[in-house]
Amino acid sequence: MAIVQIILSVAIIALILLQQRSSGMTGLLGGTGEGVYQTRRGIEKTALRLTVILSVAFVAVALYQLLHS
């Protein structure tokens, strides 16, 4: 279970770093996020949802380990 937690934590960190407005996915594609708020679409929306799902899974694994140790 510890390996699962490590994998989840690395994935969550990577997704959070990709979601940064200034250097995130917009920056990877050559765009600039110069203070204009835009709704999340496409891959950014998917990354946000995946981050939430992985975070819930991480907490569930942590609680499982706590209760069964």
SEVEXBA-826007 format. One record per residue: y, x, z of N, C-alpha, C, O in turn. Coordinates in steps of 0.05 Angstrom, whole numbers, padded with zeros to 5 digits. Example, Ala and Ser with C-alpha at 12.3 -4.5 7.8 and 13.67 -1.06 7.14 Angstrom:
BEGIN
+--------+--------+--------+--------+--------+--------+--------+--------+--------+--------+--------+--------+
:    n.v :    n.u :    n.w :   ca.v :   ca.u :   ca.w :    c.v :    c.u :    c.w :    o.v :    o.u :    o.w :
+--------+--------+--------+--------+--------+--------+--------+--------+--------+--------+--------+--------+
: -00114 :  00264 :  00156 : -00090 :  00246 :  00156 : -00066 :  00264 :  00156 : -00066 :  00285 :  00169 :
: -00045 :  00257 :  00142 : -00021 :  00273 :  00143 :  00001 :  00258 :  00157 :  00023 :  00268 :  00161 :
+--------+--------+--------+--------+--------+--------+--------+--------+--------+--------+--------+--------+
***
This chain:
BEGIN
+--------+--------+--------+--------+--------+--------+--------+--------+--------+--------+--------+--------+
:    n.v :    n.u :    n.w :   ca.v :   ca.u :   ca.w :    c.v :    c.u :    c.w :    o.v :    o.u :    o.w :
+--------+--------+--------+--------+--------+--------+--------+--------+--------+--------+--------+--------+
: -00024 :  00016 :  00000 :  00000 :  00000 :  00000 :  00025 :  00017 :  00000 :  00046 :  00009 : -00010 :
:  00023 :  00041 :  00011 :  00047 :  00058 :  00012 :  00055 :  00067 : -00016 :  00078 :  00070 : -00022 :
:  00035 :  00071 : -00033 :  00040 :  00079 : -00061 :  00054 :  00056 : -00075 :  00072 :  00061 : -00091 :
:  00046 :  00031 : -00070 :  00059 :  00008 : -00082 :  00088 :  00006 : -00074 :  00106 :  00001 : -00090 :
:  00094 :  00011 : -00048 :  00121 :  00011 : -00039 :  00138 :  00033 : -00052 :  00161 :  00029 : -00059 :
:  00127 :  00056 : -00056 :  00141 :  00078 : -00069 :  00148 :  00071 : -00098 :  00170 :  00075 : -00107 :
:  00128 :  00060 : -00112 :  00133 :  00052 : -00140 :  00154 :  00030 : -00142 :  00172 :  00031 : -00159 :
:  00152 :  00010 : -00124 :  00172 : -00011 : -00124 :  00200 : -00001 : -00118 :  00220 : -00009 : -00130 :
:  00202 :  00017 : -00098 :  00228 :  00028 : -00091 :  00241 :  00044 : -00113 :  00265 :  00042 : -00118 :
:  00225 :  00060 : -00127 :  00235 :  00076 : -00150 :  00245 :  00057 : -00172 :  00266 :  00061 : -00185 :
:  00229 :  00036 : -00178 :  00236 :  00017 : -00199 :  00262 :  00002 : -00191 :  00279 : -00003 : -00209 :
:  00265 : -00006 : -00166 :  00289 : -00020 : -00157 :  00314 : -00002 : -00160 :  00335 : -00010 : -00169 :
:  00311 :  00023 : -00152 :  00333 :  00042 : -00154 :  00342 :  00046 : -00183 :  00365 :  00046 : -00189 :
:  00322 :  00049 : -00200 :  00328 :  00053 : -00229 :  00342 :  00028 : -00240 :  00362 :  00031 : -00256 :
:  00333 :  00005 : -00233 :  00346 : -00020 : -00244 :  00374 : -00023 : -00233 :  00392 : -00032 : -00248 :
:  00378 : -00017 : -00208 :  00405 : -00019 : -00196 :  00424 :  00001 : -00210 :  00447 : -00006 : -00216 :
:  00415 :  00025 : -00215 :  00432 :  00044 : -00228 :  00439 :  00036 : -00256 :  00461 :  00042 : -00266 :
:  00420 :  00023 : -00270 :  00426 :  00014 : -00297 :  00446 : -00009 : -00298 :  00458 : -00014 : -00319 :
:  00449 : -00023 : -00276 :  00466 : -00046 : -00275 :  00495 : -00040 : -00269 :  00512 : -00058 : -00269 :
:  00501 : -00015 : -00263 :  00529 : -00007 : -00258 :  00546 : -00013 : -00282 :  00539 : -00005 : -00304 :
:  00568 : -00027 : -00278 :  00585 : -00035 : -00301 :  00596 : -00012 : -00317 :  00596 : -00012 : -00342 :
:  00605 :  00009 : -00303 :  00618 :  00031 : -00318 :  00599 :  00049 : -00332 :  00605 :  00059 : -00354 :
:  00575 :  00053 : -00321 :  00557 :  00072 : -00334 :  00529 :  00059 : -00339 :  00509 :  00073 : -00341 :
:  00528 :  00033 : -00340 :  00503 :  00019 : -00342 :  00494 :  00016 : -00371 :  00498 :  00035 : -00387 :
:  00482 : -00006 : -00377 :  00471 : -00010 : -00403 :  00493 : -00012 : -00424 :  00489 : -00004 : -00447 :
:  00516 : -00021 : -00417 :  00539 : -00022 : -00436 :  00546 :  00007 : -00443 :  00551 :  00012 : -00467 :
:  00547 :  00024 : -00424 :  00554 :  00052 : -00429 :  00532 :  00066 : -00446 :  00538 :  00084 : -00462 :
:  00508 :  00058 : -00442 :  00486 :  00070 : -00457 :  00489 :  00063 : -00487 :  00481 :  00079 : -00504 :
:  00499 :  00040 : -00492 :  00502 :  00031 : -00520 :  00529 :  00039 : -00532 :  00535 :  00031 : -00555 :
:  00545 :  00054 : -00518 :  00570 :  00063 : -00529 :  00594 :  00045 : -00522 :  00617 :  00052 : -00530 :
:  00590 :  00023 : -00508 :  00612 :  00006 : -00501 :  00626 :  00014 : -00476 :  00616 :  00032 : -00461 :
:  00649 :  00003 : -00471 :  00663 :  00009 : -00446 :  00667 : -00018 : -00431 :  00674 : -00038 : -00443 :
:  00663 : -00017 : -00405 :  00667 : -00041 : -00389 :  00694 : -00039 : -00375 :  00695 : -00035 : -00351 :
:  00716 : -00040 : -00390 :  00742 : -00035 : -00380 :  00754 : -00059 : -00366 :  00774 : -00070 : -00375 :
:  00742 : -00067 : -00344 :  00754 : -00087 : -00327 :  00752 : -00115 : -00337 :  00761 : -00134 : -00324 :
:  00740 : -00120 : -00360 :  00737 : -00147 : -00370 :  00710 : -00157 : -00360 :  00689 : -00146 : -00365 :
:  00712 : -00180 : -00345 :  00687 : -00191 : -00335 :  00673 : -00207 : -00357 :  00685 : -00223 : -00371 :
:  00647 : -00201 : -00360 :  00631 : -00215 : -00379 :  00606 : -00226 : -00365 :  00597 : -00214 : -00346 :
:  00596 : -00248 : -00375 :  00572 : -00258 : -00363 :  00549 : -00240 : -00372 :  00549 : -00227 : -00393 :
:  00528 : -00240 : -00355 :  00505 : -00223 : -00361 :  00489 : -00237 : -00383 :  00483 : -00261 : -00381 :
:  00482 : -00222 : -00403 :  00466 : -00233 : -00425 :  00444 : -00213 : -00432 :  00446 : -00189 : -00427 :
:  00423 : -00223 : -00444 :  00402 : -00206 : -00455 :  00389 : -00189 : -00435 :  00378 : -00198 : -00415 :
:  00390 : -00163 : -00440 :  00376 : -00143 : -00423 :  00388 : -00141 : -00396 :  00374 : -00135 : -00376 :
:  00414 : -00145 : -00393 :  00427 : -00143 : -00367 :  00418 : -00166 : -00349 :  00413 : -00162 : -00325 :
:  00415 : -00190 : -00360 :  00406 : -00213 : -00345 :  00377 : -00209 : -00337 :  00369 : -00215 : -00314 :
:  00361 : -00198 : -00355 :  00333 : -00192 : -00349 :  00330 : -00171 : -00327 :  00313 : -00174 : -00309 :
:  00347 : -00151 : -00328 :  00347 : -00130 : -00308 :  00354 : -00141 : -00281 :  00342 : -00133 : -00261 :
:  00374 : -00159 : -00280 :  00382 : -00171 : -00254 :  00358 : -00187 : -00243 :  00352 : -00185 : -00219 :
:  00346 : -00203 : -00259 :  00324 : -00220 : -00249 :  00300 : -00202 : -00240 :  00288 : -00208 : -00220 :
:  00295 : -00181 : -00256 :  00273 : -00163 : -00248 :  00279 : -00149 : -00222 :  00261 : -00144 : -00206 :
:  00304 : -00142 : -00218 :  00312 : -00129 : -00193 :  00307 : -00147 : -00169 :  00297 : -00139 : -00148 :
:  00315 : -00172 : -00172 :  00310 : -00192 : -00151 :  00281 : -00195 : -00145 :  00272 : -00196 : -00122 :
:  00265 : -00198 : -00166 :  00236 : -00202 : -00163 :  00223 : -00177 : -00149 :  00207 : -00180 : -00131 :
:  00231 : -00153 : -00158 :  00219 : -00129 : -00146 :  00228 : -00126 : -00117 :  00213 : -00116 : -00101 :
:  00253 : -00134 : -00111 :  00262 : -00132 : -00083 :  00247 : -00151 : -00065 :  00239 : -00143 : -00043 :
:  00241 : -00175 : -00075 :  00225 : -00194 : -00059 :  00197 : -00183 : -00056 :  00185 : -00186 : -00034 :
:  00186 : -00172 : -00077 :  00159 : -00160 : -00075 :  00159 : -00137 : -00055 :  00139 : -00134 : -00040 :
:  00180 : -00120 : -00055 :  00181 : -00098 : -00036 :  00182 : -00108 : -00007 :  00167 : -00097 :  00010 :
:  00198 : -00128 : -00002 :  00199 : -00139 :  00025 :  00172 : -00152 :  00033 :  00163 : -00149 :  00056 :
:  00159 : -00165 :  00014 :  00133 : -00178 :  00020 :  00112 : -00156 :  00027 :  00097 : -00160 :  00045 :
:  00112 : -00135 :  00012 :  00093 : -00113 :  00018 :  00099 : -00100 :  00044 :  00081 : -00093 :  00060 :
:  00125 : -00097 :  00051 :  00133 : -00085 :  00076 :  00124 : -00103 :  00100 :  00114 : -00093 :  00120 :
:  00128 : -00129 :  00097 :  00119 : -00147 :  00118 :  00089 : -00148 :  00120 :  00078 : -00149 :  00143 :
:  00075 : -00147 :  00098 :  00046 : -00146 :  00098 :  00036 : -00122 :  00114 :  00018 : -00124 :  00130 :
:  00048 : -00099 :  00108 :  00040 : -00074 :  00121 :  00046 : -00076 :  00151 :  00031 : -00066 :  00168 :
:  00069 : -00088 :  00158 :  00077 : -00090 :  00186 :  00057 : -00108 :  00202 :  00050 : -00101 :  00224 :
:  00050 : -00130 :  00189 :  00032 : -00149 :  00203 :  00003 : -00141 :  00204 : -00012 : -00150 :  00221 :
: -00005 : -00124 :  00185 : -00033 : -00116 :  00183 : -00038 : -00087 :  00190 : -00058 : -00075 :  00182 :
: -00021 : -00075 :  00206 : -00025 : -00047 :  00213 : -00034 : -00045 :  00242 : -00039 : -00023 :  00252 :
+--------+--------+--------+--------+--------+--------+--------+--------+--------+--------+--------+--------+
***
